[in-house]
Amino acid sequence: MKILVLNGSPKRDDSDTMHITRAFLDGLQDVSQQDVTILHAIEQRVEPCTGCFSCMRNGGTCVHDDGMRGILDRILDSELLIWSFPLYCYGMPAPLKAILDRTLPLSSMAMRKVGERYEHVEQADLSHLHFLMICGCGFPNSRHNFEPAVEQFKLCFPGDHTIVTVPESPLFNVPEAAVVTVPRLELVRRAGRQYAEHGTIEPSLLTEIGSPMIPEEQYAAIVNGNT
């Protein structure tokens, strides 16, 4: 499977969330060899979308001649697109959001009604693509934290999408926390194996992955003690 990972963290490979993503990729590789490309959003030359909609009217050509053209080619050439990012202000970090905004050339101005909402009609064939969101946050719980990012992802990719969220993710960069982080990453690796075998992840496993690794009050006390 051809996999493109868009890493939204400015920390690049040292990202807390990339620990989770690498464990998921390891699970995929446990089942079969995967063709994986990782792009760090912070390193890409992607101008902000101006909202001129030229790309949606002229067959997909953006007014900006920058790195996004190559990224779109990579997206269309992939089978699984992984959006990996830490939670920033309850959404994506700016460099990754710029890439998301610049995916407009994949759609046209024409719209259709699907259920109770309207969607833009595609200019490109996305039927072969599966979408996965992996997001970590620094708060000690998942409630009232991930919801905005999750809803945005569902609306942007209403078809075949899977979402993995993990609270307390800064622990993945703390060697002393290995007693709790190693078992959690093994759960993520198991999720990767399930996804490779079935294209889905058991809801109970996603719930376990998204639970606190240490008690919420203990985690908050540790963070507050280091600030």
N, C-alpha and C positions, 0 to 999 in steps of 0.2 A: 504494500500500500504506500502511495506517495503522500507524505505528511508534511505540511508546512506549519511551523510554530511561529507565531508572532508574539514575541516577548515584549510586554509593555513596560517592564521595570527599567528605570534608568540605571539600576545596579548590574544590568546585563546578567552574566552567569552567576553572580553572587546574590541574585534575587532570592528572597525567602520563598516566593511562589515557584521559582524554577526548580527548587528541590522537589516540590510536589509534581511538577510537570515531568521532570526526569524520571521519577518513580513510575509515573503512568506510562511513559515511553518504554521503560524497562519491561513493564508488564506486557505491552504490545509485542516487544521483541522476544519475550519468552515463548510466544505462540508461533511467530514466524518473523522472518527478516523484514524490516521496514526501511523505506527510503525516507530519511528524515532530514529536513532543512530547517534551521533555526535562524530567524531574523530578529535582531534587536531593534526595536522601533526607534530608540534614541540615536542609532547610527544611520538611519535612513534619511535621505534628503526629500522630505515630503512637505510641500507648502500647504498652508491651511486652505480649506475649501472656501471659495469666494461666494458660493451660492448663485453663480450666474446661470447654472443649468445648461451650459453649452454642451456638456458631455451627454446629457440626456436627450438632446435634440439632434445631435449630428453623428449618431452611431457610436458613441463611446469615447470620443477624443476630448481630453481635458485641455483647458487653456494653459495649464502648467506643464512644462516639459521638464519633469524631474523624476525622482526615483520611483514614483508611484506607478508609472507605466510598467516597469519591470515587476513590481510587486503584484499588480493585477494579473500579469502573465503567469506568475508563479501560483497565484490563487487558482486560476482557471486550470492549471496543469496538475493541481493536487486533487486528492480524493478525501483527505481529512484536513480541515483547517482548525488549528488549535489557537485560541486566543488566551494567552497566559499573562495574567497581570495581577499586581497587588491593588487593593482597593484604595483609591485616592478620592476623597470627598464623595464617597459612595458611588464612584464610577471608575472609569478607566483613566490612567495617567495620560496627560496631554499628547505625548508623541504617538501613542496607540490610538487615541481618539481621532487624531488627524488622519490616520490611515483608514479608520472606519468611515469617517466623513467622506474620504476620497474614493470610497467604493461606489459612489453614485454612478460612474460610467457603466456599471453592470446593469443599471435600470434605465427605463425610459420615462418620459413624462406621462405616458398613458397609464391609467390606473384601472384596477378591477376590484370588485367587491368580493371579499372572501369571508364568509360568515357575517359577522357584524362590523367588520372593518374593511378599509380600502388599502390595497397594496399597489406599488408600482409594478408594471409589467417588465419582465427581464429583457435586456438587450443581449444577454449572454446566456448560454446553457449552463445552469448550475445544478442540473439534476444528478450529476455524479458526485456532488460535494456533500460531505457530512461536516457538521460544525460542533466544536467542543469548546466550552469555556472552563478554564481552571483559574480560580481566584482565591487568594489568601488575604486575610486582613489581620490587623494588629489588635483588634478587640477580642475579649475572651468569650464571645458567643456569636452565633450566627443570626440571632433574631434582631430585627431592626437595623441591620447593617448591610447585608448583601442585596436586599430586595430591589433597590433601584437598578443596580447593574444587571441583576437577573432578569428583570422585566424588560430592560432595554435589549438584552441579548435575545430574548424570546421574540420580541417584536421585529428585530432586525433579521433573525433567522428562524422564521416560524415553522420551517419544515423539519428536517432531521437534525435536532440539536440535543446535546447532553451537557449538563452543568454540574461542575464539582466545586464546592466551596469549602474552605478550611479556615476556621478561626485560630487565633494564637500562632499565626504562621511565623512570627519572628523567632520562635523557639527552634525552628529548623536551622538557624545559623548560630545556635548556642550549643557547643559540644557537650556541656554538662547536662543538657536536656535529652541526651540520646536515649535514656531509659524510656521516654515517652514518644520521642519523635521517630525512632527507628520502627517501632510497631505500627505507628500511624502511616509511615511511608510504605510499609509492607501491605497495609490495607489498600493504599492507592495503587500499588503494583498489582494487587489482586483485581482491582477495578479495571486496570489496563488489560489484564488477561481476559476478563469477562467481555470487555468491549471488543477485543480482537476476535473472540470466538463467536459472539452473539450480536454485536452491534449495539448492545445496551448494557446497563449496569443495574444490578438489583437495587431497588429503592432502599432496602434495609442497609445495604453496604454504603450507599451515599449518605444516609443518615448517620451512620457510625463514623464515617470519614469527617463529616461536618460537625461532630460533637467536640467539646473542649477536651484538650489533652490532659490538662490539670484543672482542678476546680477553679471556677471563674474568680472567686474572691482571692485565691492564692496567686493566680496569674496577675490580677490587677495590683495586688500588693507588691509583687516583684517588680512590675513595670514602674509603679509609683516610687519605689525605693531606689530606682536607677535614674530618676529624672531630676 
